[in-house]
Amino acid sequence: MFTSPDDVGMVVGFVRSVGLEPREVERRWDHLGGVIVDASLQPRTKYKAVVLPRVRKVISEWPDAVVLSGFRRRLESDDLAEFLGWRRTSRKLAVITGLTAALHAFEIETVHELAACYDSGDREQQMRHALRQVKGVGPKTVDYIAILTGSTGHVAVDMHVAGFVRDAGVHCRDYRVINALITQASVELGCSAGALDAAIWNYMSDPDRRRDNTIA
């Protein structure tokens, strides 16, 4: 994916000007049911207040769902909407079941097996295609799943990341271009793409910190 060196430089300069300090901290769930629920609920939803408590509930109260077969049994035996305290008509519940079915068809049983699919090769392309067949799953969710399995080489471009790039002075709405910009900027900054992604997300989701930089 072609990106302008000037655009990369603008992003790098903005990272430095607002004082971001990317840190190499792995973001990972070792519980496949937790990965699926996190990835399904997070779009356009407050993460810390709404998504995270439900993911933790899945992990703590459904220990058998650490593997896909256990999670599938839970979906068959338990009332998912009631368990999560989620609106029954929400399409996000369908995304949970859809991702579960897609991973089952791909013969994935553990987080480790899922992580191994994100190898930047043919296996990853096949996995991405399979997950994208689930209604409501776009490229961001596919990249976000990689992050939830421990990848530091993927960037999930959401409104925070896109907004940061825009604030840096780069006017682009193309997912792949923004993804490439963050990846290349991370090389210039000497950190992983995942670390820069996380630093940007934390900064953009903190209005007080952004306001302080604007005033300064």
Secondary structure, DSSP 8 states (H G I E B T S, - for coil): ----HHHHHHHHHHHHHTT--------B-S-HHHHHHHHHH-TTS-IIIIIHHHHHHHHHH-GGGGSHHHHHHHHHHS-HHHHHT--TT-HHHHHHHHHHHHHHHTT--SHHHHHHH-SSSHHHHHHHHHHHTSTT--HHHHHHHHHHBT-SS-----HHHHHHHHHTT-----HHHHHHHHHHHHHHHTS-HHHHHHHHHHHHT-HHHHHHHHH-
